Amino acid sequence: MSEIILKKIRKSFGKVEVLKEIDLEIRDTEMIVLVGPSGCGKSTLLRIIAGLEEATAGEVIINNTNVADKNPKDRNIAMVFQTYALYPHMTVYQNISFALKMSKVPVSTVDEKVRAAAEMLGLSNLMDRYPRQLSGGQRQRVAMGRALVRDPVAFLFDEPLSNLDAKLRVQMRSEIRLLHQKLKATSIFVTHDQVEAMTMADRIVVMNNGIIEQIGKPLEIYNKPKNSFVAGFIGSPTMNLLPGHMIDRRFKLENGNHIDLDKVNPDWNNKQGIFGIRPEDLVIVSDQEASETETLEVKVKVVEHTGLETLIYGDFGRTEMCLLTKSNEKIKSGDIIRVKVNPDKVHFFED
């Protein structure tokens, strides 16, 4: 059982309040991902759980014990850092075994644990190499192996993939997720990359300016964002967010344009707010279809072909919009296209 509960965690550096009464429950065997922009407080919160930072106020409860006053070594938590933090003069075997030897674990037990971890991480044929002889992905595996052999109550990952190239990030993402499933260990993963959050998390914690904006399963947060910040942060490309006023079935934008809808939630009527629609929920229609339904006229500015899909950036009046569609090589910059809004996918935020 490895449950972690944070109660009213606050952290200030001088007069700057970095964390503002954070309450969070991390369940046993769960992979929680803390995500948010740089400076939102996610890494500080992780370091408080590890004991590397002292909270200004609040409790860190691990398995029913408040460890807020305990040293990092007494919390039995393993942390994997962004910079790997390997000893350059030690081999892979020596790096993985170092913490066990310092704890005076019997030599036979050390060897058994190190070799088991190396086998799990695909490092068995690299045990005599030094960090300088390894690729970025291999170094990250060594750092994970060093954490793994300690049998911790929880694993903490502080943006461990940010130094890797795009292909390796995808590979390591899968490997960390598979390792978590094998170990069934409570894990907390920090990233600013919302794609990593969506693909790795059992639950996502979206943070901003020292507070938690929303907690939920990845698709729950994607499909039902609580506010415009979450809507604009989660998703790639991000949601189109247009400020204006909802009147009956018409959303009037601040620039004078309007969006007519077949149906809207009656609770939104006569309210000022932000209209949200994801790029994949805007559909390009033919001239014939446009005459039969409500559409928007968008002037194409930029077309990005990614292979399977195409991103289209255009102007709706003086408002920029983004569309995501299946690859369409016929559309080019300067074209005028007609776009239909999927009314079942519309969001409205009053913040």
N, C-alpha and C positions, 0 to 999 in steps of 0.2 A: 504494500500500500504506500503510494507516494503522492499524496495530495498536498498542494501548496495553496495557501490562502493569504492574500494580501489585504490588510485592513487599514483604510485611511492613511495610505502612504503619502507623505509629503516630503519634498526635497527642495531646499533653497541653497543657492550659491550667493552668499551675501544678500542683496535685496532682490535678486532674481529668483522667482519661484519657478522651478523646472517641472515639478510634479505637484498636482493639486488634489489631494485626497483620493488616491487611486484605490478602488476596491475591485478585487479580481479573485476568482476561484479557479484554480487549474486542477482538473480532475486526474485521478490516477490513470496512468498509461496514455494520457492525451498528448497530442502534438498541438501546442498553442503557438500561433505566429503573431508577434507584435509587429505591426506595420504602420508606417506614417512617414511624413516628410522629415528631412534632416532638422534636428533641433526640437523634435516633438517630445523627447523624453524617454523614448523606448529603450535605448542602450543604458541610460541611467537607471531605469527600473530594473533591467536585467542585472546590472552590477550590484544593486541593492539586494536582490534575491541571493546573489552569490556571496555577498558580504564584502565586496570590494569597494562599495560606497556605503556610508552610514546614512540612513534616512533621518530627516529632520524630525519626523514624527511618524507613528504608525507601527504596525506589527507585521512581521513575516513569519507565518506559521507553517511549519513543515511537519507533516504527520502529527498534528495536534500539539506541537511544541513551538513556542515563540522563540525564534532564533535571532531576533533582531540585534541582540547584544553579543552573539557568538562570533568568533573568528571564522574566516572562510574555511579553514581546514577542519573545523568542527561541524560543518553543515553537511558534509558528505555529498557535495554537488560538484559535478565536472563541467568545466567550461571550455568551449572551443572558440578561439579568437579569430578575428579577421586576418591577422598577420601570422598565423600558425604558431609563432613563438617556439620554434624548435631550437635545440642546442646545436649549433653548426659543427662542433667538434665531436659530436656523438653520432653513432650509426643509428639506423632506423630501430634496431633492436634496443639499443641503449636509451634512445628517446622514449620509446613506449614503456620500457621497464623502469625508468628513473623514479617515478613517484612511489612505485611498489618497493624499490630498494631503500628509498629514504624512510619508508614506513617499517623497514626491517621485516618484510614478508619473507618467509623461507624461500631459498633459491629455487627449489623444485616447483613451488607454487607460482613463483614469478615466471619461470620458463613456460609453464603450462598455460598461464593466462595470456602471456605475450604471443605465443604461437597460435593460440585459439583466436585471438583478436586479429592477428595478421592474416590468418586463413579467411576469416569472415570479410576482411577488407581488401583482399587480393594483394597482400604485401609480402607473402611468404618468400618470394624470390628476390626481394629487395632488402633483406634484413641487414646485410653488411654494407649497404650504401650510406653515404652522408647526404644531408639535406641538399647540398649544392648539386648533387648528382640526380636529383629527382625533379619531375615536372610539378607544376602548381597543383594539379589534381592529386598526385601522389603525396605531396607534402601535406595536403589537407587530410588525406586518409591517415597519415601518421599522427597528426594532431587528434583525429577522432579516435585512433587506436589507444593513444595515451590516456584519453578520457574513459574509454571503454573498459580497460583493465581494472579500473578502480571500483567497479560495481557500485556506482553512485545511486542515490535515490532519484536524481534527476539530471538531465543533460541540458546545458544552456549553450546556445549557438549565437554568437554576436556577429552577424553579417559575414558568415564564413565563406561565402562564394563571391564576394565582391571583387576579389583580385584575380578571378579566373576569366578566361575568354568565354564568349557566348556559348560555344559548343560544349565546353567543359562544365559550364554552369548548369546546363540542361542535364548532362550526365550525372553530375554530383547531386543535383536535386533529387533524381530518382534513387540514387544510392543511399542518400540520407533517409529518404522516406522508407525504402525497403529495410534498412537497418533498424529504424524505429519499429516497424511492424514485427521484425524478428525478436527484438529485445523486449517489446511491450513496455518501454520505459517512458516515464513522464518527461516530456521535452518542451523547451521553450526556445523558439527560434525568432531572432530579430532580423528584419530586413526593411529596406525602403522600397523594394521591388514588389509591386502588387501582384505580378505574375507568379513570383515565388510564393507569395502568401496564398494565392488561389490554388496552386497545385500541391502544396505541401500540408496545409493546415487541416486539422479536425475542426478547429474553430479559429477565426481571425479576430484579433483585437485591433481595431483601428484607433490610432492615437493622433492627437493634434493639440499643440500648445499646452502640454502637460495634463490633458484630460483624456478619458476614453470616450470616443464619439459613438462607437457601436461595437457590440460583440455578437458573433453569430457564425454559423456555418458559411463556407465560401459562397455557395449559390444563393443562400438567404440574403447575404449582404449585397451580392451583385444584383439580385432581382428586386430586393426591397430595401434600398438604402434609407437610412433614417433621416438624413438631411443632405443638403447640397454639397457639403464637404466630402462626405463618404461617396456620394454619387460621382463627384468629379475626380476622386482619387482612385477608386476601384474600377478597373476596366481599362483595356488597351485596344483601341483608342478610347479616350474618356468620353463620358456622356456629354451631349450637347446641353448646355445650361443657358437658358434665355430668360432674363428678368422681364416682368411685365405684369399684366392684370387679367384675371380670368373673369369673363362676363358671359354667362350662359354657356354656350358651346364654342365660344370664341376666345382665344388667348391673344390679347393685344400687347405687342412688344413695345418697349420703351422707345424704339426708333420709328414707331408708327406703323410697322407691318403687323399682320395678324395671321393666326393659324386657326382655321376652322376645323372642328372635330365632330365626328358622328355622335360621340357620347363622351361624357366626362362625369367624374364623381360630383354629385350635387353639393357636397361639403366644400368644394373648391370655389363655388360660385361667388362672384363679387369680392374676390380676395386678391390682394397684391402678393406676388411671390415669384418663384422661379419655375419655369416650365422645363422639364427634363425629358430627353428622348435619346436612347442609345443609337450610335451610328448604324448598327445592324437592323434597327427597327424603322429606318427610313427606306422606303422602297421606290426605286426608279420605275416610272410607268410610261407607257407609250402615249402618243398624242390622242389616240382614240380613247384609252382608259382615262386620260386626264379630263376629257369632256364629260365623263360619267361620274366622277367623284371629286372630292375636294383635294387639291394638290398645292404644293409650293413650287414656285419658280426659283431655281438655283442656278447661278452662273458659276461654272467650274473655273477654279483658279489653279489647283495642283492635282495631278493624278499620280498615285504611287502604286505600281503593280508589284505585288509580293509573290506572285505565282498563283496560288489557289484563290486569293482574294485581292481586291483592289480597294484602296483608300482614296476617296474623293473629297477634296476640300473645296468649298465654294461659298459664294455670298448669297444670302437670302436678304435682299435689300442691303442694308449696311451691317448685317449680322453674319458672322462666319459660322458655317455648319460643316459637319463631317459625316460622310456616309461610308458604310462598309458593305461591299457587295461582292458577289462572285466575279472572278476575273473577267473584265470587259475591255478589250483593247480598242473598241470603237470610240469610247469617250475620251475627249482631249481637252486641254486648257482652252478656255474661251467659249465652250459649248454652253447652251442653255438646256437644262434638263428639268423635267417635272418629277416631283417627289411626293409620295403619299406617306402620311404618318399612320403607323399602326396604333389605333386608339387604345387597344388593350395593354400597350406597353408604355403609356404616357405616365410621367411622374410630375408631381407638383409639390414644391417645398415652400413653406412660409418663412424660412429663415433668411 
